[in-house]
């Protein structure tokens, strides 16, 4: 059963809490066959495992850093807000890749 998340037409940003709820629903729907490929076949177990790994990694990142995850709904943003969103995603990319490199380095030691 999917969660009841309401995103109105006025919403421009999805919060971290809502993002993780939606990601969890996405993974669950993929694993039970509610989401399918374009050809109608079920999404493979390996793909679902990759989604789960992504979720765990993003959760660890959000717990170990002060960076708050959020999603911008870009078709509802003004030009100024789009530039702000671009700066946010550049900052996210930098911090997340640093987290991944440091995490991988710690696992190899």
C-alpha positions as CSV (number, residue, x, y, z in Angstrom):
1,X,0.0,0.0,0.0
2,X,1.5,3.3,-1.0
3,X,1.8,6.3,1.3
4,X,-0.5,9.2,1.0
5,X,1.8,12.1,0.1
6,X,0.1,15.2,-1.3
7,X,2.1,17.4,-3.6
8,X,0.0,20.4,-4.6
9,X,0.4,22.6,-7.7
10,X,2.0,25.3,-5.5
11,X,4.7,23.0,-4.1
12,X,8.1,23.8,-5.6
13,X,10.3,21.7,-3.3
14,X,10.0,18.2,-1.9
15,X,11.5,17.9,1.6
16,X,14.0,15.2,2.7
17,X,11.4,13.3,4.7
18,X,8.9,13.2,1.8
19,X,11.7,12.3,-0.6
20,X,12.6,9.2,1.5
21,X,8.9,8.2,1.7
22,X,8.5,8.5,-2.0
23,X,11.8,6.6,-2.7
24,X,10.6,3.8,-0.4
25,X,7.3,3.6,-2.2
26,X,9.2,3.6,-5.5
27,X,11.4,0.6,-4.4
28,X,8.4,-1.3,-3.0
29,X,6.3,-0.8,-6.1
30,X,9.3,-1.9,-8.2
31,X,9.8,-5.1,-6.2
32,X,6.2,-6.2,-6.2
33,X,5.7,-5.6,-9.9
34,X,3.5,-2.5,-9.7
35,X,6.2,-0.7,-11.7
36,X,7.2,-2.4,-14.9
37,X,9.6,-1.8,-17.9
38,X,8.3,-0.3,-21.1
39,X,7.7,-3.8,-22.5
40,X,5.5,-4.8,-19.6
41,X,8.1,-7.1,-17.9
42,X,8.8,-6.9,-14.2
43,X,11.8,-4.9,-13.0
44,X,14.6,-7.3,-12.2
45,X,15.7,-8.2,-8.7
46,X,19.2,-6.8,-9.4
47,X,17.7,-3.4,-10.3
48,X,15.6,-3.4,-7.1
49,X,18.8,-4.2,-5.1
50,X,20.5,-1.2,-6.7
51,X,17.6,1.0,-5.7
52,X,17.9,-0.3,-2.1
53,X,21.6,0.4,-2.1
54,X,21.0,3.9,-3.3
55,X,18.4,4.5,-0.5
56,X,20.8,3.2,2.2
57,X,23.7,5.3,0.8
58,X,21.6,8.4,0.7
59,X,20.3,7.8,4.2
60,X,23.9,7.4,5.5
61,X,24.9,10.5,3.7
62,X,22.0,12.5,5.2
63,X,22.8,11.1,8.7
64,X,26.5,11.8,8.6
65,X,26.4,15.2,7.0
66,X,24.5,18.4,7.7
67,X,23.3,18.6,4.1
68,X,19.5,18.3,3.7
69,X,18.3,16.5,0.7
70,X,15.5,18.1,-1.2
71,X,14.0,17.9,-4.7
72,X,13.0,20.8,-6.8
73,X,10.0,20.6,-9.1
74,X,11.7,22.5,-11.9
75,X,8.7,23.2,-14.1
76,X,7.2,25.3,-11.3
77,X,10.3,27.4,-10.6
78,X,11.1,30.9,-11.7
79,X,14.3,31.6,-13.5
80,X,15.9,32.8,-10.2
81,X,14.7,29.7,-8.4
82,X,16.1,27.5,-11.2
83,X,19.5,29.1,-10.7
84,X,19.2,28.5,-7.0
85,X,18.3,24.9,-7.6
86,X,21.3,24.5,-9.9
87,X,23.6,25.8,-7.2
88,X,22.0,23.4,-4.7
89,X,22.5,20.4,-7.0
90,X,26.1,21.4,-7.7
91,X,26.7,21.6,-3.9
92,X,25.0,18.2,-3.4
93,X,27.0,16.6,-6.2
94,X,30.3,17.8,-4.6
95,X,29.4,16.8,-1.1
96,X,27.9,13.4,-2.1
97,X,30.9,12.5,-4.3
98,X,33.3,13.5,-1.5
99,X,31.2,11.3,0.9
100,X,31.4,8.4,-1.5
101,X,35.1,8.6,-2.1
102,X,35.8,8.9,1.7
103,X,33.4,6.0,2.4
104,X,35.0,3.8,-0.2
105,X,38.5,4.8,1.1
106,X,37.5,3.8,4.6
107,X,36.1,0.4,3.4
108,X,39.4,-0.4,1.6
109,X,41.5,0.2,4.7
